[in-house]
Amino acid sequence: GLSRYHNQRFTVFKMSEVFPDKSVMSICQDHNGTVWIALGKNLASFANGIFTNYPIERLQPLTTVGKVYEDRHNRLFIAGQGGLVERRGQGFVPVYGPKEMGEQTASTLIDDVHGSLWLAGGIGILRRTPDGKIRLFDTRDGLPSRRVRDLWLDRNGNLWAGTSGGLSRLEGDRFVTTPFDSGHDLDVRRFLEDREGNLWVGTNSGLNRLRDDAF
């Protein structure tokens, strides 16, 4: 379900009474303050205390909703199994379909300063440039695993990929694995960069911090 922390109190919303699926996959707040919630079989928004339901039939070609993301140009994207759609006006417009996505089920999205959109999931990373060109990055392009759980663009413009086989960074046109935690299989789950520029990496074995030396 969904919980909100406000004024030192938690409020639990009874999603099962409103929506057919109460499993929350991701949450995104857009520039207008509207909260978007991916619920697997449908999409919901929360604004001014009111929930609005968007059934999967309105999000074709998606068959599941896994991730909601707003880019730096205030464009809202919804990704999942079967494709990628963009919110335009009061409707949704397909961006990717099964032909472009293939077997990809996007679990994370991110956009870079060049306007490219990056989608990651179970078969690697898809990059869509502003002119619509698509490229798939997988183990042939340096990724240690095709299963990519998270992406992060740091303040220096580096693109990091957290995979089931370790941590990678895009260098030029290939990904290079960073051997910062050797000795066992490393499953990178989440990233966070703090205000000092440290990159925190959550893995199956614990929490790691990457930072620059003084020299």
Secondary structure, 3 states (H helix, E strand, C coil): CEEEEECCEEEEECHHHCCCCCCCCEEEECCCCCEEEECECEEEEEECCEEEEEEHHHHCCCCCECEEEECCCCCEEEEEECEEEEEECCEEEEEECHHHHCCCECCEEEECCCCCEEEEECCEEEEECCCCCEEEECHHHCCCCCCEEEEEECCCCCEEEEECCEEEEEECCEEEEECCCCCCCCCEEEEEECCCCCEEEEECCEEEEECCCCC
